[in-house]
């Protein structure tokens, strides 16, 4: 009787995994050597050298020309992620602005364009076409820097799943196929992007990931992230991973009811947090024309501005205390408009947290309430998600990029060997 045989390991699958392992190791180090990579990942130096040569050929790594002698033996040539070639396109669409950024493989934000406009006055298709126009301009500029997109990430307000905005109350969107509409508009403007992968997520989730990867959290890996804009977005990060919930809609803290008899919200409920701490509500309560004007008025001690900010801080504290009691985070990070307003929001907010959080760990001097880093926003987080896919499977990226190039090539063009550089 024949004995069943163990399935043989797929050598191509092992190499694919190891390419990702080496690329991610160099990415995390910033600069390193083949020997250091081999020591870190547990592969032989010849194996690492072969993988590095392939990644160099794909345009994902570069040799800097410097040498590094931090270990015994001969100095090694320094490797680092390429700052040309594959890039992530991140596009944030919010109620009153659109931002597009292009980040290189190191995560550095190389191109950024923002247009301030009222997206409530246009239909979803028109807004996504605007976003595609801004993104196309950013890609044109990035091409001059030797960067080509590996994919696009959309950061969108509201409930997002399966490429569709299920509900965005402040934009009036319901069941909008955002990924499809954006890709169609971008391809019309830049045919070279035909077939480019497009992904989407809630803008607060994208901002939280940007804070996690590029911010100043140090060792903090479990935190709540609030983004104050026209509305109030929220995201929950637990041990370095987004907590998405059963349907991907976790974190909608802006629609936590803080006063059941409060004003009607666009979501249909009453007394939601964003009716007190959202940008529109804050400016109306303070009689200010914008966030800079509100900060100026508060700085001058204007009573109406100080009262509006104190009330917003109290309502933020009321909503956040419930979330802190439920989730026990290490920190609460305030992004969007809030960092600029922290001097006037924080006193009432921390007083509420200190009085309502049962653990007693949220005293005013605990340092757990933090402003978001200046260099982090939803557009950068969306771009970084694209780059994470490249790092996770560099060979798949190179194959897909080559396929997009071959589809764009005129029929009469020679088909020769296509290099891995997109």
PAKOL-901482 format. One record per residue (C-alpha): x, y, z. Coordinates in steps of 0.05 Angstrom, whole numbers, plus 32768, in hexadecimal, padded with zeros to 4 digits. Layout:
N
[site [X Y Z]],
...
// end
This chain:
422
[site [8000 8000 8000]],
[site [801C 8043 7FEC]],
[site [8028 8073 8024]],
[site [800D 80BA 801B]],
[site [8044 80EB 800B]],
[site [804D 812E 802C]],
[site [803E 8168 7FFC]],
[site [807E 8187 7FE2]],
[site [808D 81CF 7FF4]],
[site [807E 8200 7FBB]],
[site [80C3 821D 7FAE]],
[site [80A6 8259 7F89]],
[site [8078 8266 7FC5]],
[site [80B3 8263 7FF5]],
[site [80DB 8293 7FCB]],
[site [80A0 82C2 7FC6]],
[site [809B 82C2 8012]],
[site [80E5 82CD 801A]],
[site [80E6 8308 7FEA]],
[site [80B1 8329 8015]],
[site [80D8 8318 8054]],
[site [8118 8337 803A]],
[site [80F5 8375 801E]],
[site [80CF 8381 805F]],
[site [810F 8379 8088]],
[site [8133 83AD 805F]],
[site [80F6 83DA 8062]],
[site [80F2 83D6 80AE]],
[site [813D 83E2 80B5]],
[site [813F 841D 8084]],
[site [8187 840C 8074]],
[site [81AA 83C9 807E]],
[site [81D8 8396 805D]],
[site [81CE 8350 8040]],
[site [81F3 8332 807C]],
[site [81C6 8357 80AD]],
[site [8188 8340 8088]],
[site [81A0 82F8 8088]],
[site [81AC 82FB 80D3]],
[site [8168 8319 80DF]],
[site [813E 82EA 80B5]],
[site [8165 82A9 80C0]],
[site [8176 829B 8077]],
[site [81BC 828E 805B]],
[site [81E3 82C7 803E]],
[site [81E3 82A9 7FF8]],
[site [8197 82A1 7FFC]],
[site [818E 82E9 8013]],
[site [81BE 8301 7FDD]],
[site [8195 82DF 7FA7]],
[site [8154 82FC 7FC2]],
[site [8174 8342 7FC7]],
[site [818C 833E 7F7F]],
[site [8145 832E 7F68]],
[site [8128 8368 7F91]],
[site [815D 8396 7F74]],
[site [8148 837F 7F2E]],
[site [8100 838D 7F3E]],
[site [8111 83D4 7F53]],
[site [80FA 83C9 7F9B]],
[site [813E 83D0 7FBC]],
[site [817B 83FA 7FAC]],
[site [81C4 83F8 7FC1]],
[site [81D9 843A 7FDD]],
[site [8223 8435 7FCD]],
[site [8234 843D 8016]],
[site [8252 8406 8040]],
[site [823E 83F1 8086]],
[site [826F 83CE 80B5]],
[site [8245 83C5 80F3]],
[site [8253 837A 80F5]],
[site [8290 834E 80F3]],
[site [82AC 8340 80AE]],
[site [82B2 836A 8070]],
[site [8286 83A8 806A]],
[site [8246 839D 8043]],
[site [8224 83C9 8010]],
[site [81E9 83EC 802D]],
[site [81A3 83D8 8014]],
[site [8166 8403 801A]],
[site [811F 8407 7FFD]],
[site [811B 8429 7FB9]],
[site [8101 8470 7FB9]],
[site [80ED 846A 7F70]],
[site [80C1 8436 7F4F]],
[site [8084 841C 7F74]],
[site [805C 844E 7F9B]],
[site [801B 8452 7FC1]],
[site [7FE4 8483 7FAD]],
[site [7FB9 8498 7FE7]],
[site [7F7A 84C2 7FDD]],
[site [7F51 84DE 8017]],
[site [7F0B 84F8 8007]],
[site [7EEA 8520 803D]],
[site [7EB0 854F 8042]],
[site [7ED7 858E 8033]],
[site [7F18 8578 8013]],
[site [7F3B 8543 7FE9]],
[site [7F84 8530 7FF5]],
[site [7FAF 8504 7FC8]],
[site [7FF5 84EE 7FDB]],
[site [8029 84C0 7FBC]],
[site [8058 849B 7FEB]],
[site [8096 8474 7FD6]],
[site [80A9 842F 7FF0]],
[site [80CB 844C 802D]],
[site [8087 846A 8041]],
[site [809F 84B1 8033]],
[site [806A 84E1 801B]],
[site [8088 84FB 7FDA]],
[site [804D 851F 7FB9]],
[site [8010 853E 7FDA]],
[site [7FD6 8566 7FBD]],
[site [7F9A 8580 7FE3]],
[site [7F5D 85A6 7FC8]],
[site [7F2A 85C4 7FF8]],
[site [7EE4 85C0 7FDC]],
[site [7E9E 85B0 7FF6]],
[site [7E90 8569 7FE1]],
[site [7E49 856C 7FFC]],
[site [7E34 8597 7FC1]],
[site [7E45 8561 7F8D]],
[site [7E2F 851A 7F7E]],
[site [7E5B 84DF 7F91]],
[site [7E72 84D4 7F49]],
[site [7E88 851C 7F42]],
[site [7EAD 851B 7F84]],
[site [7ED2 84DB 7F71]],
[site [7EE3 84F9 7F2D]],
[site [7F00 8536 7F51]],
[site [7F29 8507 7F7C]],
[site [7F42 84E3 7F3E]],
[site [7F56 8525 7F1E]],
[site [7F7E 8539 7F5C]],
[site [7F9D 84F3 7F60]],
[site [7FAF 84F6 7F15]],
[site [7FD4 8537 7F21]],
[site [7FFA 8518 7F5C]],
[site [800D 84DC 7F31]],
[site [8026 8509 7EF9]],
[site [8053 852C 7F2B]],
[site [8069 84E9 7F49]],
[site [807B 84CE 7F04]],
[site [80AE 8506 7EFE]],
[site [80CE 84EA 7F3E]],
[site [80D3 84A4 7F21]],
[site [8096 848A 7F48]],
[site [805E 8461 7F2B]],
[site [8021 8449 7F53]],
[site [801C 8402 7F6A]],
[site [7FD4 840F 7F7F]],
[site [7FA4 8443 7F9A]],
[site [7F85 8447 7FDF]],
[site [7F46 846F 7FEC]],
[site [7F38 848B 8032]],
[site [7EEE 849A 8036]],
[site [7EBF 84B5 806C]],
[site [7E87 8488 8084]],
[site [7E7B 843E 8082]],
[site [7EA7 841D 804D]],
[site [7EA9 83D4 8038]],
[site [7EB4 83AC 7FF9]],
[site [7EC9 83E9 7FD1]],
[site [7E87 840C 7FE0]],
[site [7E75 8446 800E]],
[site [7E38 8428 8030]],
[site [7E27 8469 8053]],
[site [7E49 84AC 805B]],
[site [7E16 84DA 807D]],
[site [7E3E 851A 8077]],
[site [7E46 8511 802C]],
[site [7E01 84F5 8022]],
[site [7E1E 84B6 8001]],
[site [7DFC 8472 8004]],
[site [7E14 8433 7FE1]],
[site [7E47 8458 7FB6]],
[site [7E78 842A 7F8F]],
[site [7EB2 8457 7F9F]],
[site [7EEB 842A 7F88]],
[site [7ECB 841E 7F44]],
[site [7EB9 8467 7F38]],
[site [7EFE 8480 7F4C]],
[site [7F23 844D 7F22]],
[site [7EF8 845D 7EE6]],
[site [7F04 84A8 7EED]],
[site [7F4F 849F 7EF9]],
[site [7F57 8472 7EBC]],
[site [7F33 84A4 7E90]],
[site [7F65 84D9 7EA6]],
[site [7FA3 84AD 7EA7]],
[site [7F99 846F 7E7B]],
[site [7FDB 8454 7E97]],
[site [7FB7 8445 7ED8]],
[site [7F87 8414 7EB7]],
[site [7F85 83D5 7EE3]],
[site [7FA5 83F8 7F1E]],
[site [7F8D 83D7 7F5F]],
[site [7F60 8405 7F87]],
[site [7F4D 83F8 7FD0]],
[site [7F24 8420 8001]],
[site [7F1A 8429 804B]],
[site [7EFC 8458 807E]],
[site [7F26 8497 8084]],
[site [7F2D 8491 80CF]],
[site [7F49 844B 80C7]],
[site [7F7C 8464 8095]],
[site [7F90 849E 80C3]],
[site [7F99 846E 80FD]],
[site [7FC7 8442 80D4]],
[site [7FF0 847E 80BF]],
[site [7FF7 8490 8109]],
[site [800B 8449 811A]],
[site [803F 8444 80E3]],
[site [805A 848B 80DE]],
[site [8045 84AE 811E]],
[site [8066 84B9 8161]],
[site [8042 8484 818A]],
[site [8082 8460 819F]],
[site [8070 841C 81BB]],
[site [8025 842A 81BD]],
[site [8000 83F7 8193]],
[site [7FBA 83FA 81B0]],
[site [7F97 843D 81A9]],
[site [7F58 8462 8194]],
[site [7F60 8494 815B]],
[site [7F2E 84CC 8150]],
[site [7F2E 84F8 8112]],
[site [7F0A 853A 8119]],
[site [7EF0 8556 80D7]],
[site [7EA9 856B 80C3]],
[site [7E97 852A 80E6]],
[site [7EBD 8501 8119]],
[site [7EDE 84C0 8102]],
[site [7EFA 848B 812F]],
[site [7F27 844E 8129]],
[site [7F3D 8419 815B]],
[site [7F82 83FA 8157]],
[site [7F90 83BD 8184]],
[site [7FD6 83A0 8187]],
[site [7FE8 83C2 8146]],
[site [7FAB 83AA 811F]],
[site [7F6B 83CE 810D]],
[site [7F2D 83B5 8131]],
[site [7EFA 83B5 80F9]],
[site [7EBE 8392 8117]],
[site [7E91 835E 80F7]],
[site [7E81 8388 80BA]],
[site [7EBD 83B7 80B7]],
[site [7E97 83F2 80D6]],
[site [7EB8 83F6 811C]],
[site [7ECE 8439 8135]],
[site [7E93 8466 8123]],
[site [7E9B 848E 8163]],
[site [7E81 84CE 8142]],
[site [7E3C 84B0 8145]],
[site [7E3F 849D 818F]],
[site [7E04 84BF 81B1]],
[site [7E1D 84EE 81E7]],
[site [7DDA 8511 81F1]],
[site [7D9A 84EC 81E0]],
[site [7D73 852D 81DC]],
[site [7DA9 8550 81B3]],
[site [7DA5 856B 816B]],
[site [7D92 8540 8131]],
[site [7DCE 8520 810D]],
[site [7DD4 8512 80C3]],
[site [7DD7 84C8 80D3]],
[site [7D8F 84CD 80EC]],
[site [7D9D 84C8 8137]],
[site [7DA0 8500 816B]],
[site [7DD8 851B 8196]],
[site [7E12 84F9 8172]],
[site [7E58 850D 8186]],
[site [7E65 8530 8144]],
[site [7E2C 8560 8152]],
[site [7E57 857D 818A]],
[site [7E9F 856D 8177]],
[site [7E9E 856B 812B]],
[site [7EBC 85A5 8105]],
[site [7E7A 85C1 80EC]],
[site [7E5A 85BE 8131]],
[site [7E97 85DD 8153]],
[site [7E9C 8617 8123]],
[site [7E52 8625 8127]],
[site [7E52 8624 8173]],
[site [7E8F 8652 8176]],
[site [7E79 8681 813E]],
[site [7EBB 8674 811A]],
[site [7EC8 8673 80CF]],
[site [7EFB 863B 80D1]],
[site [7F2A 8614 80FF]],
[site [7F62 8649 80FB]],
[site [7F2E 867E 810E]],
[site [7F14 8652 8147]],
[site [7F5B 8648 8162]],
[site [7F68 8692 815D]],
[site [7F28 86A3 8183]],
[site [7F37 8670 81B9]],
[site [7F7E 8688 81BF]],
[site [7F63 86CF 81CA]],
[site [7F36 86B5 8201]],
[site [7EF4 86C1 81DD]],
[site [7EBD 86A4 820A]],
[site [7E92 8687 81D2]],
[site [7ECD 8661 81B3]],
[site [7EE5 8647 81F7]],
[site [7E9F 8630 8209]],
[site [7E96 860B 81C7]],
[site [7ED9 85E8 81CF]],
[site [7ECD 85D5 8217]],
[site [7E89 85B7 8205]],
[site [7EA9 8590 81CB]],
[site [7EDF 8577 81FC]],
[site [7EAA 8560 822D]],
[site [7E84 853B 81F8]],
[site [7EC4 851B 81DD]],
[site [7ED5 8505 8223]],
[site [7E8F 84E9 822D]],
[site [7E94 84BF 81EE]],
[site [7EDC 84AB 81F7]],
[site [7ED3 8495 8240]],
[site [7EA2 8460 822A]],
[site [7ED2 8448 81F4]],
[site [7F0D 8448 8224]],
[site [7EE5 8420 8258]],
[site [7ED2 83EE 8222]],
[site [7F15 83E7 81FE]],
[site [7F4C 83FA 8230]],
[site [7F7B 841C 81FF]],
[site [7FC1 8435 820F]],
[site [7FB2 8479 81F0]],
[site [7F7E 84A4 81CD]],
[site [7F99 84CA 8190]],
[site [7F75 8507 8176]],
[site [7F7F 8518 812C]],
[site [7F60 8544 80F7]],
[site [7F4F 8589 8113]],
[site [7F59 8575 815B]],
[site [7FA5 857C 8164]],
[site [7F9F 85C7 8155]],
[site [7F67 85CE 8188]],
[site [7F84 85A1 81BE]],
[site [7F96 85D9 81EF]],
[site [7F4C 85EA 81F6]],
[site [7F2D 85A5 81EC]],
[site [7F5B 857E 821A]],
[site [7F48 859A 825F]],
[site [7EFE 8587 825C]],
[site [7F0D 8547 8236]],
[site [7F40 852D 8268]],
[site [7F12 8541 82A2]],
[site [7EDB 8515 8284]],
[site [7F0B 84DC 8279]],
[site [7F26 84E1 82C0]],
[site [7EE0 84E1 82DD]],
[site [7EC1 84AA 82B2]],
[site [7EF8 8477 82A3]],
[site [7EF0 8441 82D8]],
[site [7F39 8429 82D8]],
[site [7F51 846C 82F4]],
[site [7F8A 846B 82C2]],
[site [7F74 84A8 829B]],
[site [7F89 84E1 82C8]],
[site [7F98 8525 82A8]],
[site [7FE3 8519 82AF]],
[site [7FE3 84D2 8294]],
[site [7FF9 84E8 824F]],
[site [7FCB 84B8 822C]],
[site [7FA6 84ED 8205]],
[site [7FD1 8500 81C9]],
[site [7FCD 852B 818A]],
[site [7FD8 8506 8149]],
[site [801B 8510 8128]],
[site [801F 8547 80F4]],
[site [8039 8517 80BE]],
[site [8000 84E6 80C3]],
[site [7FBD 84E9 809F]],
[site [7F8C 84BC 807B]],
[site [7FAB 84C7 8036]],
[site [7FEF 84B0 804E]],
[site [7FD1 8474 8071]],
[site [7FAC 8460 8032]],
[site [7FEC 8466 8009]],
[site [8012 843C 803D]],
[site [7FDE 8405 8037]],
[site [7FEF 83FF 7FED]],
[site [8039 83F9 7FFE]],
[site [802B 83C4 8032]],
[site [800E 8399 7FFB]],
[site [804F 83A2 7FD3]],
[site [8078 838F 800F]],
[site [804C 8352 801C]],
[site [8055 8335 7FD6]],
[site [8088 835A 7FAC]],
[site [8086 8326 7F75]],
[site [803B 832E 7F6C]],
[site [8044 8379 7F67]],
[site [807A 8372 7F32]],
[site [804F 8341 7F0A]],
[site [8012 836D 7F0E]],
[site [803A 83AC 7EFA]],
[site [8058 8387 7EBF]],
[site [8012 8371 7EAA]],
[site [7FF8 83B8 7EAC]],
[site [8033 83D0 7E82]],
[site [8028 839A 7E4E]],
[site [7FDE 83AC 7E48]],
[site [7FF2 83F4 7E3B]],
[site [8027 83E2 7E07]],
[site [8012 83EF 7DBE]],
[site [8008 83AF 7D97]],
[site [8043 83BE 7D69]],
[site [8074 83C6 7DA3]],
[site [80A7 838F 7DAF]],
[site [8096 8365 7DEB]],
[site [80DC 8354 7E05]],
[site [80EA 8346 7E4D]],
[site [80C7 8376 7E7D]],
[site [80EF 838C 7EBA]],
[site [80D0 838D 7EFF]],
[site [80D3 83D9 7F07]],
[site [808D 83F5 7EFF]],
// end
